[in-house]
Structures are given as structure tokens and as C-alpha cells.
Amino acid sequence: MTLDTWIRFCEPPYVRSESIAEWWNAISSLTYCLVGLCFIHRSEKFHVNFPEAFCPRLVWINRMFGITWLILGLGSASFHAFQTIPSELWDEIGMFIVSFWTSLCMYGLHPVTSGQSALWFYGAYIIFVLSSIFVYIEIMNHQFFVLMFLISVLIPLVIGATLPTTEQSDSQRSKLQSLVIDLTEQHSFLGRLTSAQTVRCSVTLALGGYIAWQTDQHCVKSGWAPSNPQLYELDWYYWCHPIWHTLTAIASVIGCDALLKVRVESHYYNREPYFFAE
């Protein structure tokens, strides 16, 4: 079968299946759908148990954030499964939208996303995303897309990594952490992490995913090929793109959890003005 797009990954097309171009890349893309479902489920617990910290507009933003991840997961799976131009655009435009919505979830939590600064920041961000998408559709240059996408991802990553922290006593921190764990019924790995630890963990995993993505592209450009295409899974570098999907999905789940915790801390300790107060 022929491929409509010229973008290639380490996984050989149409080897494992006659109808799915890149089997493992397509399957691993669905982890982004799990990110959306996890965030919707997790955020609903916070909305119910911390209603003072989440006004109706924030509830809507969180739900839409989960939906954008579902859209991205389906688009990415479609792209890797069928390798068509429309599915490629679905995947890549979805990546821009998720990056923007991530920063929107930080509204009011950072000096850049609060008050008058937020109007300039989000206005410039929207112009950047729309112009990047328009130019990319016009020129269809993948290197241009990669550069613009990395910029769009770095923006929320930098904001998330520099979220203001509140100086809390050990008793205050323990009390709030216990409150979050008890009210959301999350006696899990995520529940035991503080917001600062969660942010650091998310950023670290995201960087690991980026390294896997770049390794995949380096292998493609270097012309690496499996000695036996039917057994390509035995070569480690053919798993780089599924690893990119998996690590970024895990990083996103943890990062989304951090956004919810920071929002609660912001409300209870008045760290930043509650910009969305009704």
C-alpha cells in the first residue's frame, strides 16, 4: 500500500497489518485518550470536593482540556494507522491545541497568566498558534512544524516549572496534602505527591519523551533498517516513538494532577488572586 505523507518513523509501514500502517505507533497513540479520560475523572473529584476553588468557568475549562486529549489521541492513532494528509493535520493541529489548553488551565496561577498580563499572554499565544497552523498548512514543511510545536510546548512547561510556591509550615503542608488525599479518595502515587514534586516529575518525564522522539527521528534520518523487517520489534530503536507516546502520556497525567493541586493550594492559601471568582 502507498503512503500519502512523507513523514516516516522507525516502525516499518504495513508489516504487522495490511490495513494499519504503523501498528505499535497507532496503539500507543491511544494512551492520549487515557490521559483525557483520567483528567476528566480526576478533575470531577476535585470539582465536587473543592467547589470553592473551581468556579463554573474553570470546571468547563478542565472538561474541555480532557476532551482535547481525547481528540488528540484519536487523531494521532488515525495518522499512524492510515498515514493520510487529513489524519496528519488532525494529529498535528491537535498537538497545538493541547499545548494551548494546558496553558489555559494555568490561568490565574502564575504572574504571566494573571490579571492584565493574561490578556497579552493568551492573545499572543492564540495568534502564534493560529499563524503557525496556517503557515504549516500552506508550506507543509515538517521541520517548521517541529520548531513551532516545540515552542508551543515549552511555553506551558516553563510556566508550570516556575509556578509560584507558597512557604508553608510542615503542619500546613501535611494538612492540605491529607485533605486532598482524603477528599479525592486517591491513596495512590499521585495522591502522595505534593504539587511541587508532581510538577518536577511531570517535566522530567516529558523531557524523557522528547529524547525518545528525537532518537526516533535521528534513526530515520540515519537510514537505520532492521535486518529482518518481520522481526523489527527486536531492535530497540523501533520502540522510540511508542516510548515517546507513553512517557508524554504519563507526564501529562501527572502534570494535569499538579494543575488541580496547585489550584486548590492557590485558593486555600490565597497565593494568587482568584482571577475567575464569580
Protein Blocks (a to p, Z undefined) as FASTA:
>chain_A
ZZfbfcdcfbdghklpmkbmblmlmmmmmmmmmmmmmmmmmmmmmmmmmmmlmcfklmmm
mmmmmmmmmmmmmmmmmmmmnopaklmmmmmmmmmmmmmmmmmmmgokafklgcjllmmm
mmmmmmmmmmmmmmmmmnopaklmmmmmmmmmmmmmmmmmmgccddddfklmmmmmmmmm
mmnopacfklmpcfklmmmmmmmmmmmmmmmmmmmmmmmmnopacfblklmmmpmklmmm
mmmmmmmmmmmmmmmmmmmmmmmmmmmnomaccfkbZZ
